[in-house]
C-alpha cells in the first residue's frame, strides 16, 4: 500500500548483525485508513501518520 497524499510506501534495506552480515529487510510506513472531509464530503483514504498529523494542524 501507499500513502495517498505523499506517496510513502515500503522501502528496502539491510538488517545488520553484530558481525555486520547484511540480510534483506523491509521498512514499512505507518499507514492508516482515515475518513476526512474533502470538498464538502467524507472520503476514506489511506494516509501515513505524518500526513494525518499535518492535516490535523492545518484544520486548527
Secondary structure as GFF3:
##gff-version 3
##sequence-region A 1 60
A	DSSP	beta_strand	11	16	.	.	.	ID=ss1
A	DSSP	beta_strand	22	27	.	.	.	ID=ss2
A	DSSP	beta_strand	31	38	.	.	.	ID=ss3
A	DSSP	beta_strand	41	48	.	.	.	ID=ss4
A	DSSP	alpha_helix	49	59	.	.	.	ID=ss5
###
